[in-house]
């Protein structure tokens, strides 16, 4: 592939609801541009983007892929993203590297939750955008309805600049609203001029009026001409649209059919025509040497620097770090410095990725996207730069995983193998996390949702031949006491030679501090227990609080006071006093009204207004206490509640089904509270059965 200068590059992310046709649009783009000579289909498992076995098995995208398309002397780096919400980390990676977005909407399904989320992401990253309506070859697709729904949802910025010509419910051509002219399709991706049918004219007038109104707002001169009834030339309309698309004051709407490759050539031309090159956007980092702001701004004349926005780890083709060049021109023989890990990285060859096929390039200009193989010390989010100008760019913020399950290795001895495989998967997927919960002796796998975890387990088996099962995790309960107790414990053992003798009298009471396991105090008078045995008594307490007598959970908030006892000048030992203390603790704890404490988390649920009642009702069912609601704009509310940790299992799936996928939640640990008696009894019975 030839080398492209910064002003000839367009970095475009495809966003939209799952199943709206993003992957098949990439196929059509590659075919129409001549990058491939046949179009793959998702159903046939032969698309450029969905190359992973797991994607082919399930029939939808799981990760972001890069496909460079050459069109009209420009290079369009197309980033195809997953539409399902569990893979939002992949979408966030792609959006961080893109300079503009095409929001793909199905002409049949219309505006969906994924469309709204795509729009919100574009707002967050300040991305110019276009809407492309697919499936216009399907019988019950309605372009007019989609345009109406988009306008109702997102306002006056929506401006269709193409309109379908349909005959017998089939897409046979289109009207170019800018040129006010009709075109009829003659073959795959080909067209010829035609008359505009009468039935298209009412909608055409409406769309054209809307477009010209938007164009007129570009300047006072244009506004005067518009009101005077002057005609704008095609070039004037396009020039004004480019400015307004880049400012975000207009969102053009195009349409077509991916299967027939109709409307795709127009879309590619619009991307080149209306979307900005990378140097239109600002890009700044910190120069580590001077601590000053380094304004890279995708200037190829500046010192080399690049940001690693994604990592691909494939058991067959190895590890590839996807980079966006922020400044300078990267060449294959460069040695760059990683300021995050303080290491030098020799680049070797530079590639652009065509799906999972690396295509070697001699250099990458600022603003271009490519990949480097086998970088040993570089991870997603790292910056590569020169040692003389060491730069650090801000890391992308990713969605935090809150759904977790315990994973258990099927085959004994596979633990290391599973651990190494998961490390590779975490390098690739920033929203997958492994936490070792030593307290409950369990390994936890965190993800964005239940489907995310299920697919991670499937990938483990398929790619790395590691079999694990997911189970409901144990919750970190605690044990404490509510009353006081007084115990007398004697440990006496006689055997040949020295015996064992330790005798303690102790009081146990609530300490009032649930942050620490125990407080130890001594009030021994007259040397009933010699001072040199006090550490042994405390050691007995230390061992006792690790696993409480009630249900085997760690103990908190106990004050233990040693006030009396006795010793034997020959038989007493540290071991004997430790054992006597352990016995005293067990007895004293069970006599002091022991209770189980459960972890309580503070949950924030963000939902549209109309779902707040359902969400609050569901939180109450989970033994939650709703604390209040805060409006956060765009018709959303944050519902805040305190919920027991046990009540959050499966919450992600429930919340999505309750809110049509619009609800999100986050939580932080708040405190421990006494568990209700039925929860306590069930937990004690469960632990007894396990023992």
C-alpha positions as CSV (number, residue, x, y, z in Angstrom):
1,X,0.0,0.0,0.0
2,X,1.3,3.4,-0.9
3,X,2.2,6.0,1.7
4,X,-0.3,8.8,2.3
5,X,0.3,12.3,3.7
6,X,-1.6,13.6,6.7
7,X,-4.1,15.6,4.6
8,X,-5.0,12.6,2.5
9,X,-6.0,10.4,5.5
10,X,-9.5,10.0,7.0
11,X,-9.9,8.0,10.2
12,X,-13.5,6.8,10.5
13,X,-15.2,4.7,13.1
14,X,-18.4,2.8,12.3
15,X,-20.8,2.9,15.2
16,X,-24.3,1.6,15.7
17,X,-26.5,-1.0,17.3
18,X,-25.6,-4.7,17.1
19,X,-26.9,-6.2,13.7
20,X,-27.3,-2.8,12.0
21,X,-24.9,-3.8,9.2
22,X,-21.4,-2.3,10.1
23,X,-19.4,-5.4,9.2
24,X,-21.3,-5.9,5.9
25,X,-20.7,-2.2,5.1
26,X,-17.0,-2.7,5.4
27,X,-17.3,-5.6,3.0
28,X,-19.2,-3.4,0.5
29,X,-16.6,-0.6,0.9
30,X,-13.7,-3.0,0.3
31,X,-15.4,-4.4,-2.8
32,X,-16.5,-1.1,-4.3
33,X,-13.0,0.4,-3.8
34,X,-11.3,-2.7,-5.4
35,X,-9.6,-3.8,-2.2
36,X,-11.2,-7.2,-2.6
37,X,-12.7,-8.9,-5.6
38,X,-15.6,-10.5,-3.9
39,X,-17.9,-9.6,-1.0
40,X,-18.0,-11.7,2.1
41,X,-21.1,-12.3,4.2
42,X,-21.4,-12.5,8.0
43,X,-23.6,-15.6,7.5
44,X,-20.9,-17.3,5.3
45,X,-18.2,-16.6,8.0
46,X,-15.9,-15.0,5.4
47,X,-15.9,-11.3,6.2
48,X,-12.7,-9.2,6.6
49,X,-13.7,-7.9,10.0
50,X,-15.1,-11.0,11.7
51,X,-12.0,-13.2,11.4
52,X,-12.1,-14.6,14.9
53,X,-13.5,-18.1,15.4
54,X,-15.7,-16.9,18.2
55,X,-17.1,-14.1,16.0
56,X,-17.8,-16.5,13.2
57,X,-19.5,-18.9,15.6
58,X,-21.8,-16.2,17.0
59,X,-22.4,-14.2,13.9
60,X,-21.5,-10.8,15.4
61,X,-18.3,-8.7,16.0
62,X,-16.5,-8.9,19.3
63,X,-13.5,-6.7,18.7
64,X,-12.6,-3.6,16.7
65,X,-10.8,-4.2,13.3
66,X,-9.0,-1.9,10.9
67,X,-9.6,-1.9,7.2
68,X,-7.8,0.7,5.1
69,X,-9.8,1.7,1.9
70,X,-8.2,3.7,-0.9
71,X,-10.7,6.1,-2.5
72,X,-10.4,9.3,-4.6
73,X,-6.6,9.8,-3.8
74,X,-7.3,9.4,-0.1
75,X,-6.8,6.6,2.5
76,X,-9.8,5.9,4.7
77,X,-8.9,3.9,7.8
78,X,-12.2,2.2,8.6
79,X,-12.5,1.0,12.3
80,X,-15.4,-1.5,12.5
81,X,-16.6,-1.8,16.1
82,X,-18.9,-4.3,17.9
83,X,-22.5,-3.2,18.5
84,X,-23.2,-5.2,21.6
85,X,-22.8,-3.3,24.8
86,X,-20.6,-5.9,26.6
87,X,-17.8,-5.0,24.2
88,X,-17.9,-1.3,24.8
89,X,-14.1,-1.3,25.6
90,X,-13.4,-2.1,22.0
91,X,-15.7,0.7,20.9
92,X,-13.9,3.2,23.2
93,X,-10.5,2.2,21.8
94,X,-11.7,2.8,18.3
95,X,-13.4,6.1,19.1
96,X,-10.2,7.4,20.8
97,X,-8.3,6.9,17.5
98,X,-11.0,8.1,15.1
99,X,-11.4,11.7,13.7
100,X,-15.0,11.2,12.6
101,X,-17.8,8.6,12.8
102,X,-20.4,7.0,10.5
103,X,-23.4,5.9,12.6
104,X,-25.0,2.9,10.9
105,X,-28.8,2.5,11.3
106,X,-30.9,-0.3,9.9
107,X,-33.6,0.9,7.6
108,X,-35.8,-1.9,8.9
109,X,-35.1,-1.8,12.7
110,X,-34.7,2.1,12.7
111,X,-33.2,4.1,15.6
112,X,-32.2,1.8,18.4
113,X,-30.5,2.0,21.8
114,X,-27.1,1.5,20.1
115,X,-27.8,4.5,17.8
116,X,-28.4,6.7,20.9
117,X,-25.2,5.3,22.6
118,X,-23.2,5.9,19.4
119,X,-24.4,9.5,19.3
120,X,-23.5,10.1,22.9
121,X,-20.0,8.7,22.3
122,X,-19.6,11.1,19.3
123,X,-20.6,14.0,21.6
124,X,-18.2,12.9,24.3
125,X,-15.2,12.7,21.9
126,X,-16.4,15.7,19.8
127,X,-16.5,13.7,16.6
128,X,-18.1,15.0,13.4
129,X,-20.6,12.4,12.2
130,X,-22.8,11.1,9.4
131,X,-25.6,8.7,9.5
132,X,-25.8,5.8,6.9
133,X,-29.1,3.9,6.7
134,X,-28.6,0.3,5.5
135,X,-30.9,-2.4,4.3
136,X,-32.8,-0.2,1.9
137,X,-33.2,-3.2,-0.4
138,X,-35.4,-4.9,2.3
139,X,-39.2,-4.8,1.7
140,X,-40.3,-3.0,4.9
141,X,-37.4,-0.6,5.2
142,X,-38.5,3.0,5.5
143,X,-35.9,5.8,4.9
144,X,-38.5,8.5,5.6
145,X,-39.4,7.0,9.0
146,X,-35.7,6.7,10.0
147,X,-35.1,10.3,9.1
148,X,-38.2,11.3,11.1
149,X,-37.1,9.3,14.1
150,X,-33.5,10.7,13.9
151,X,-34.9,14.3,13.8
152,X,-37.2,13.6,16.8
153,X,-34.3,12.2,18.7
154,X,-31.4,14.5,17.8
155,X,-33.0,17.6,16.5
156,X,-32.6,19.8,13.5
157,X,-29.0,18.9,12.7
158,X,-30.3,15.8,10.8
159,X,-30.0,16.6,7.0
160,X,-30.7,13.8,4.4
161,X,-28.7,14.4,1.2
162,X,-29.8,11.3,-0.5
163,X,-33.3,9.8,-1.0
164,X,-34.1,6.3,-2.2
165,X,-36.0,5.5,-5.4
166,X,-38.0,2.3,-4.7
167,X,-40.1,0.3,-7.1
168,X,-42.1,-2.7,-6.1
169,X,-40.5,-2.4,-2.6
170,X,-37.0,-2.7,-4.1
171,X,-34.2,-0.1,-4.1
172,X,-33.6,0.8,-7.8
173,X,-31.9,4.1,-7.5
174,X,-31.6,7.3,-5.5
175,X,-32.1,11.1,-5.7
176,X,-29.0,13.2,-5.0
177,X,-30.6,16.1,-2.9
178,X,-27.5,18.3,-3.4
179,X,-27.5,18.0,-7.2
180,X,-31.4,17.7,-7.3
181,X,-30.9,14.8,-9.8
182,X,-31.9,11.1,-10.0
183,X,-29.7,8.1,-10.5
184,X,-30.7,4.5,-11.4
185,X,-28.5,1.5,-10.4
186,X,-27.3,-0.5,-13.4
187,X,-25.1,-3.1,-11.8
188,X,-23.3,-3.9,-8.6
189,X,-22.1,-0.4,-7.4
190,X,-22.9,1.2,-10.8
191,X,-25.5,3.8,-11.8
192,X,-26.8,6.1,-14.6
193,X,-28.8,9.3,-14.7
194,X,-32.6,9.1,-14.6
195,X,-35.7,11.3,-14.1
196,X,-36.9,11.9,-10.5
197,X,-40.2,10.0,-10.0
198,X,-43.2,12.1,-9.0
199,X,-43.7,10.2,-5.8
200,X,-40.2,11.2,-4.6
201,X,-40.8,15.0,-5.1
202,X,-42.8,15.9,-1.9
203,X,-40.1,14.4,0.3
204,X,-37.3,15.7,-1.9
205,X,-38.6,19.3,-1.6
206,X,-38.7,18.9,2.2
207,X,-35.1,17.5,2.4
208,X,-33.7,20.1,-0.1
209,X,-35.3,22.9,1.8
210,X,-33.8,21.6,5.1
211,X,-30.4,21.3,3.5
212,X,-30.4,24.7,1.9
213,X,-31.6,26.3,5.2
214,X,-28.6,24.7,6.9
215,X,-26.2,25.9,4.1
216,X,-27.6,29.4,4.4
217,X,-26.6,29.6,8.0
218,X,-22.9,29.5,7.1
219,X,-22.7,33.2,6.5
220,X,-24.8,36.5,6.3
221,X,-24.1,36.6,2.6
222,X,-25.5,33.1,2.0
223,X,-28.5,33.9,4.2
224,X,-29.3,37.0,2.1
225,X,-29.0,34.9,-1.1
226,X,-31.2,32.2,0.4
227,X,-34.0,34.7,1.2
228,X,-33.6,36.3,-2.2
229,X,-34.4,33.0,-3.8
230,X,-30.9,32.6,-5.3
231,X,-29.7,29.1,-6.3
232,X,-26.5,27.8,-4.6
233,X,-24.1,25.8,-6.8
234,X,-23.3,22.2,-6.0
235,X,-19.8,23.2,-5.0
236,X,-21.1,26.0,-2.7
237,X,-23.4,23.5,-1.0
238,X,-20.7,20.9,-0.5
239,X,-18.2,23.5,0.8
240,X,-20.7,24.8,3.3
241,X,-21.6,21.2,4.3
242,X,-18.0,20.3,4.9
243,X,-17.6,23.3,7.3
244,X,-20.8,22.5,9.1
245,X,-20.2,18.7,9.3
246,X,-16.8,19.5,11.0
247,X,-18.4,21.9,13.4
248,X,-21.2,19.4,14.2
249,X,-24.0,21.8,13.2
250,X,-25.2,19.4,10.5
251,X,-25.3,15.6,10.3
252,X,-25.8,14.3,6.7
253,X,-27.9,11.2,6.2
254,X,-27.1,8.8,3.3
255,X,-28.5,5.4,2.5
256,X,-27.9,2.3,0.5
257,X,-27.8,-1.5,0.5
258,X,-24.7,-3.3,1.7
259,X,-25.6,-6.6,0.0
260,X,-26.0,-5.0,-3.4
261,X,-23.2,-2.5,-2.7
262,X,-25.6,0.3,-3.6
263,X,-25.0,3.8,-2.1
264,X,-21.5,2.7,-0.8
265,X,-19.5,4.6,-3.4
266,X,-21.5,7.8,-2.5
267,X,-20.7,7.2,1.2
268,X,-16.9,6.8,0.5
269,X,-16.9,10.0,-1.5
270,X,-18.8,11.8,1.3
271,X,-16.2,10.6,3.8
272,X,-13.4,12.1,1.7
273,X,-15.4,15.2,0.9
274,X,-17.0,16.1,4.3
275,X,-14.8,14.5,7.0
276,X,-11.7,16.2,8.3
277,X,-8.1,14.9,8.0
278,X,-6.3,14.3,11.3
279,X,-4.5,17.6,11.3
280,X,-7.9,19.3,11.8
281,X,-8.0,18.0,15.4
282,X,-5.8,19.0,18.3
283,X,-3.6,16.5,20.0
284,X,-1.4,17.4,23.0
285,X,0.7,15.5,25.5
286,X,3.4,16.2,28.2
287,X,7.1,16.4,27.4
288,X,8.6,14.4,30.2
289,X,12.0,16.2,29.9
290,X,10.7,19.8,30.2
291,X,7.3,19.1,31.8
292,X,5.8,21.4,29.2
293,X,2.8,20.7,27.0
294,X,3.8,19.1,23.8
295,X,1.4,20.1,21.0
296,X,1.7,17.3,18.5
297,X,-1.5,18.2,16.5
298,X,-0.7,15.5,13.9
299,X,2.1,17.6,12.5
300,X,4.4,15.4,10.4
301,X,7.3,18.0,10.7
302,X,7.5,17.5,14.5
303,X,9.4,14.9,16.6
304,X,8.0,11.3,16.2
305,X,5.4,10.2,18.7
306,X,2.5,7.6,18.6
307,X,-0.2,6.5,20.9
308,X,-1.0,2.7,21.3
309,X,-4.8,2.6,21.3
310,X,-5.3,-1.2,21.0
311,X,-3.5,-4.5,21.3
312,X,-4.2,-7.7,19.3
313,X,-2.9,-11.0,20.7
314,X,-3.4,-13.9,18.3
315,X,-2.0,-17.4,19.1
316,X,-1.2,-17.8,15.4
317,X,0.0,-14.4,14.1
318,X,1.3,-13.1,17.4
319,X,1.0,-9.7,19.2
320,X,0.3,-6.5,17.3
321,X,0.2,-3.0,18.9
322,X,-2.2,-0.7,17.0
323,X,-0.9,2.9,16.9
324,X,-2.1,6.3,15.8
325,X,0.9,8.5,14.8
326,X,0.5,11.8,16.7
327,X,3.5,13.6,15.2
328,X,6.4,13.0,12.8
329,X,6.8,10.2,10.3
330,X,7.3,6.7,11.6
331,X,9.7,4.4,9.6
332,X,10.4,0.7,10.0
333,X,13.9,0.9,11.3
334,X,13.1,3.4,14.1
335,X,13.9,2.8,17.7
336,X,11.3,4.6,19.9
337,X,11.2,5.2,23.6
338,X,8.3,4.1,25.8
339,X,8.0,6.7,28.6
340,X,5.4,4.6,30.4
341,X,7.7,1.7,31.0
342,X,11.1,3.5,30.5
343,X,12.2,1.1,27.7
344,X,13.5,1.3,24.2
345,X,11.5,-0.5,21.5
346,X,13.0,-1.4,18.1
347,X,10.1,-1.2,15.6
348,X,11.2,-3.6,12.9
349,X,8.5,-3.6,10.2
350,X,5.5,-1.3,10.2
351,X,2.1,-2.6,9.0
352,X,-1.4,-1.5,8.2
353,X,-3.9,-4.2,9.1
354,X,-6.4,-5.4,6.6
355,X,-8.7,-7.3,9.1
356,X,-6.2,-9.8,10.5
357,X,-3.8,-9.6,7.5
358,X,-0.7,-7.4,8.1
359,X,0.2,-5.4,5.0
360,X,3.7,-3.9,5.2
361,X,4.2,-0.2,4.7
362,X,7.5,1.7,4.5
363,X,6.3,4.7,6.6
364,X,3.3,6.2,8.4
365,X,2.7,9.9,8.4
366,X,1.3,11.8,11.4
367,X,-2.4,11.0,11.8
368,X,-2.2,7.6,10.1
369,X,-3.2,4.3,11.9
370,X,-1.0,1.2,11.7
371,X,0.3,-1.7,13.7
372,X,3.7,-2.8,15.0
373,X,4.5,-6.5,15.8
374,X,6.1,-8.0,18.8
375,X,6.6,-4.9,21.0
376,X,7.7,-6.6,24.3
377,X,7.2,-3.9,26.9
378,X,4.3,-1.9,25.3
379,X,0.7,-2.1,26.3
380,X,-2.6,-0.4,25.3
381,X,-2.5,3.2,26.4
382,X,1.3,3.6,26.2
383,X,3.1,6.3,24.3
384,X,6.0,5.8,21.9
385,X,8.3,8.8,21.2
386,X,11.9,9.7,20.7
387,X,14.3,9.8,23.6
388,X,15.2,13.4,22.9
389,X,11.5,14.4,23.1
390,X,9.9,11.9,25.5
391,X,6.2,12.4,25.3
392,X,3.3,11.1,27.3
393,X,-0.3,11.3,26.0
394,X,-3.3,11.0,28.3
395,X,-4.7,7.5,28.5
396,X,-8.2,6.8,27.2
397,X,-10.9,6.3,29.8
398,X,-12.5,2.9,29.5
399,X,-15.8,1.6,31.0
400,X,-15.1,-0.1,34.3
401,X,-16.2,-3.7,34.6
402,X,-18.6,-4.4,37.5
403,X,-20.0,-7.8,36.6
404,X,-18.0,-10.7,38.1
405,X,-18.0,-14.4,38.6
406,X,-15.7,-16.9,40.3
407,X,-13.8,-19.1,37.8
408,X,-12.7,-22.6,38.6
409,X,-10.1,-24.5,36.5
410,X,-11.5,-27.8,35.2
411,X,-8.2,-29.8,35.2
412,X,-6.0,-29.9,38.2
413,X,-2.6,-28.4,37.5
414,X,-3.9,-26.1,34.7
415,X,-3.8,-23.0,37.0
416,X,-0.6,-21.5,35.6
417,X,-1.7,-22.2,32.0
418,X,-5.1,-20.5,32.6
419,X,-3.4,-17.6,34.4
420,X,-1.0,-17.0,31.4
421,X,-3.8,-17.2,28.9
422,X,-5.9,-14.7,30.9
423,X,-2.9,-12.3,31.0
424,X,-2.8,-12.4,27.2
425,X,-6.6,-11.9,27.0
426,X,-6.4,-8.9,29.4
427,X,-3.6,-7.4,27.3
428,X,-6.1,-7.5,24.4
429,X,-9.3,-6.6,26.2
430,X,-8.9,-3.6,28.6
431,X,-12.3,-4.3,30.2
432,X,-11.5,-7.8,31.3
433,X,-9.9,-8.2,34.8
434,X,-8.8,-11.0,37.0
435,X,-8.8,-10.5,40.8
436,X,-7.4,-13.0,43.3
437,X,-9.7,-13.0,46.4
438,X,-7.3,-14.6,48.8
439,X,-9.7,-14.2,51.8
440,X,-12.4,-16.4,50.2
441,X,-9.8,-18.5,48.3
442,X,-11.4,-17.8,44.9
443,X,-10.3,-16.3,41.6
444,X,-12.7,-13.7,40.1
445,X,-13.2,-12.7,36.5
446,X,-14.6,-9.2,35.9
447,X,-16.3,-8.1,32.7
448,X,-18.8,-5.6,31.4
449,X,-21.7,-8.1,31.4
450,X,-22.6,-11.8,31.6
451,X,-22.2,-12.3,27.9
452,X,-18.7,-10.8,28.1
453,X,-17.6,-13.3,30.7
454,X,-19.2,-16.2,28.9
455,X,-17.4,-15.4,25.7
456,X,-14.1,-14.9,27.6
457,X,-14.4,-18.5,28.9
458,X,-15.3,-19.7,25.4
459,X,-12.2,-18.0,24.0
460,X,-10.0,-19.5,26.7
461,X,-11.1,-23.0,25.6
462,X,-10.9,-22.4,21.8
463,X,-7.7,-20.3,21.6
464,X,-5.6,-21.5,24.6
465,X,-7.2,-25.0,25.3
466,X,-7.9,-24.0,28.9
467,X,-11.2,-25.1,30.4
468,X,-12.7,-23.2,33.2
469,X,-16.3,-23.0,34.6
470,X,-18.0,-19.9,36.0
471,X,-19.7,-20.1,39.4
472,X,-21.5,-17.7,41.8
473,X,-18.7,-16.1,43.9
474,X,-18.6,-16.2,47.6
475,X,-19.4,-12.9,49.3
476,X,-16.9,-11.5,51.9
477,X,-19.1,-11.7,55.0
478,X,-17.7,-10.7,58.4
479,X,-18.4,-12.0,61.9
480,X,-18.7,-9.9,65.1
481,X,-20.4,-9.9,68.5
482,X,-23.1,-7.7,70.0
483,X,-22.8,-8.5,73.7
484,X,-20.2,-9.2,76.3
485,X,-18.9,-12.6,77.6
486,X,-16.6,-13.8,80.3
487,X,-14.7,-17.1,79.9
488,X,-12.3,-19.2,81.8
489,X,-10.2,-21.5,79.6
490,X,-7.6,-24.0,80.8
491,X,-5.4,-26.1,78.5
492,X,-3.8,-29.0,80.3
493,X,-2.1,-31.9,78.7
494,X,0.0,-34.5,80.5
495,X,2.4,-36.8,78.6
496,X,5.8,-38.3,79.4
497,X,8.2,-35.6,80.4
498,X,7.1,-32.0,80.3
499,X,3.3,-31.5,80.2
500,X,1.4,-28.5,78.7
501,X,-0.3,-26.0,80.9
502,X,-2.0,-22.6,80.0
503,X,-4.9,-21.0,81.8
504,X,-6.6,-17.7,80.8
505,X,-9.6,-15.8,82.1
506,X,-10.8,-13.3,79.4
507,X,-13.6,-10.9,78.7
508,X,-14.9,-10.3,75.1
509,X,-16.9,-7.2,74.1
510,X,-17.7,-5.2,70.9
511,X,-14.9,-2.8,70.2
512,X,-17.1,-0.5,68.1
513,X,-14.5,-0.4,65.3
514,X,-15.4,-2.7,62.4
515,X,-12.3,-1.6,60.5
516,X,-9.9,-3.7,62.6
517,X,-10.3,-7.4,63.6
518,X,-9.6,-7.1,67.4
519,X,-8.2,-5.0,70.2
520,X,-6.1,-6.7,72.9
521,X,-5.9,-5.4,76.4
522,X,-4.5,-7.0,79.7
523,X,-5.4,-6.2,83.3
524,X,-3.5,-9.0,85.0
525,X,-2.4,-8.3,88.6
526,X,0.0,-10.0,90.8
527,X,1.7,-11.9,87.9
528,X,-1.1,-14.5,87.6
529,X,0.0,-14.8,84.0
530,X,3.6,-13.8,83.5
531,X,4.2,-10.9,81.0
532,X,6.3,-13.1,78.7
533,X,3.1,-15.1,77.8
534,X,1.1,-12.0,76.7
535,X,2.5,-12.2,73.1
536,X,1.4,-15.8,73.0
537,X,-2.1,-14.8,74.1
538,X,-2.2,-12.2,71.3
539,X,-1.0,-14.7,68.8
540,X,-3.9,-17.0,69.7
541,X,-6.3,-14.0,69.1
542,X,-4.6,-13.3,65.7
543,X,-5.1,-16.9,64.6
544,X,-8.7,-17.0,65.9
545,X,-10.0,-13.9,64.0
546,X,-8.9,-15.2,60.6
547,X,-11.8,-17.7,60.5
548,X,-14.6,-17.0,62.9
549,X,-16.5,-19.7,64.9
550,X,-19.9,-18.8,63.5
551,X,-19.5,-19.5,59.8
552,X,-15.8,-19.4,59.1
553,X,-15.6,-15.7,58.0
554,X,-13.0,-13.2,59.3
555,X,-13.9,-11.6,62.6
556,X,-14.0,-7.8,63.1
557,X,-14.8,-5.4,66.0
558,X,-13.9,-7.5,69.0
559,X,-12.2,-6.3,72.2
560,X,-10.5,-9.0,74.2
561,X,-9.2,-8.4,77.7
562,X,-7.0,-10.8,79.6
563,X,-7.6,-10.2,83.3
564,X,-6.5,-13.3,85.1
565,X,-5.3,-16.9,84.8
566,X,-2.6,-19.2,86.2
567,X,0.6,-20.8,85.1
568,X,2.9,-23.8,85.9
569,X,6.6,-23.1,86.5
570,X,7.6,-26.2,84.5
571,X,4.7,-27.1,82.1
572,X,3.6,-23.7,80.9
573,X,4.7,-22.6,77.5
574,X,3.8,-20.1,74.8
575,X,2.1,-22.9,72.8
576,X,-0.1,-23.8,75.8
577,X,-1.2,-20.2,76.4
578,X,-1.9,-19.7,72.6
579,X,-4.0,-22.9,72.6
580,X,-5.9,-21.8,75.8
581,X,-6.6,-18.4,74.1
582,X,-7.9,-20.0,70.9
583,X,-10.3,-22.1,73.1
584,X,-11.3,-19.1,75.1
585,X,-12.1,-17.1,71.9
586,X,-14.3,-19.8,70.4
587,X,-16.3,-20.1,73.6
588,X,-16.4,-16.4,74.4
589,X,-17.4,-15.4,70.8
590,X,-20.3,-17.8,70.7
591,X,-21.6,-16.6,74.1
592,X,-21.5,-12.9,73.1
593,X,-24.4,-13.0,70.7
594,X,-22.5,-13.5,67.4
595,X,-23.8,-12.0,64.2
596,X,-22.9,-12.1,60.5
597,X,-22.1,-8.8,58.8
598,X,-22.7,-8.4,55.0
599,X,-21.0,-5.9,52.7
600,X,-23.1,-3.0,51.6
601,X,-22.3,-1.1,48.3
602,X,-23.4,2.3,47.2
603,X,-24.9,1.9,43.8
604,X,-25.5,4.7,41.2
605,X,-27.9,3.6,38.4
606,X,-28.2,6.0,35.4
607,X,-31.5,5.5,33.6
608,X,-34.0,7.5,31.5
609,X,-36.8,9.1,33.5
610,X,-39.5,6.7,32.4
611,X,-37.7,3.7,34.0
612,X,-36.9,5.2,37.4
613,X,-40.0,3.5,39.0
614,X,-39.1,0.1,37.7
615,X,-35.5,0.5,38.8
616,X,-36.4,1.6,42.3
617,X,-38.9,-1.3,42.7
618,X,-36.2,-3.8,41.6
619,X,-33.6,-2.3,44.0
620,X,-36.1,-2.7,46.9
621,X,-36.6,-6.4,45.9
622,X,-32.8,-6.8,46.3
623,X,-33.1,-5.5,49.9
624,X,-31.7,-2.1,48.7
625,X,-32.5,1.3,50.3
626,X,-33.1,4.0,47.7
627,X,-31.4,7.2,49.0
628,X,-32.5,9.6,46.3
629,X,-32.5,10.7,42.6
630,X,-30.5,13.3,40.7
631,X,-31.4,14.6,37.3
632,X,-28.3,14.6,35.0
633,X,-29.7,16.0,31.7
634,X,-30.8,14.4,28.4
635,X,-33.8,13.0,30.2
636,X,-31.7,10.8,32.5
637,X,-31.7,10.3,36.3
638,X,-29.2,8.9,38.7
639,X,-30.9,6.6,41.2
640,X,-28.6,6.2,44.3
641,X,-29.1,3.3,46.7
642,X,-27.4,1.2,49.3
643,X,-27.6,-2.5,48.3
644,X,-26.2,-5.7,49.9
645,X,-23.4,-7.1,47.7
646,X,-25.4,-10.4,47.4
647,X,-28.2,-8.5,45.7
648,X,-26.1,-7.4,42.8
649,X,-25.5,-10.8,41.1
650,X,-27.1,-10.8,37.7
651,X,-28.0,-7.1,38.0
652,X,-26.4,-6.1,34.7
653,X,-28.7,-8.4,32.7
654,X,-31.8,-7.4,34.7
655,X,-31.1,-3.7,34.3
656,X,-30.6,-4.0,30.6
657,X,-33.8,-6.0,30.0
658,X,-35.7,-3.6,32.3
659,X,-34.5,-0.4,30.5
660,X,-34.1,-1.7,26.9
661,X,-30.3,-1.6,27.3
662,X,-30.3,2.1,28.3
663,X,-29.5,1.7,32.0
664,X,-26.0,1.6,33.3
665,X,-24.7,1.2,36.9
666,X,-21.6,1.6,39.0
667,X,-20.9,0.8,42.7
668,X,-18.3,1.3,45.4
669,X,-18.0,-0.6,48.7
670,X,-19.6,1.4,51.5
671,X,-19.6,-0.5,54.8
672,X,-20.6,-3.7,56.7
673,X,-24.1,-4.1,58.2
674,X,-25.7,-6.8,60.2
675,X,-27.3,-9.4,57.9
676,X,-30.9,-10.3,58.4
677,X,-31.5,-13.5,60.4
678,X,-32.7,-15.5,57.3
679,X,-29.5,-14.6,55.4
680,X,-27.4,-15.4,58.4
681,X,-29.0,-18.8,58.9
682,X,-28.7,-19.7,55.2
683,X,-25.0,-18.8,55.2
684,X,-24.2,-20.7,58.4
685,X,-26.0,-23.8,56.9
686,X,-24.2,-23.4,53.6
687,X,-20.8,-23.2,55.4
688,X,-21.7,-26.2,57.6
689,X,-22.5,-28.3,54.5
690,X,-19.2,-27.2,52.8
691,X,-17.2,-28.2,55.9
